[in-house]
Amino acid sequence: MPKVRGLTQKQRDAMALEDEIRRASQDFLNATRLKRGLEDKTYGEIAEDIGVCRDTFLKWRSGKVREATFGKIISAYAKMGYRLVPEQIK
């Protein structure tokens, strides 16, 4: 029977970071969906509102928001009326 080894601390830290990136990306997309629904706009109009081209926004929606620059995300949040607030990860 093969031996099963637990994860190293480095692997656990990498997994926790990956989970946090996934959570933050989903939060951003949820905020854009909320804005779209409240204002009854198309995705193209939302993209224009947050200052990115439609194709970029569609790429973000398809799971590539992680590739966006930090400045673009901060700018998009601000244009939607949000502020990023640092919060301790528990």
Disulfide bonds with the S-S distance in Angstrom:
none
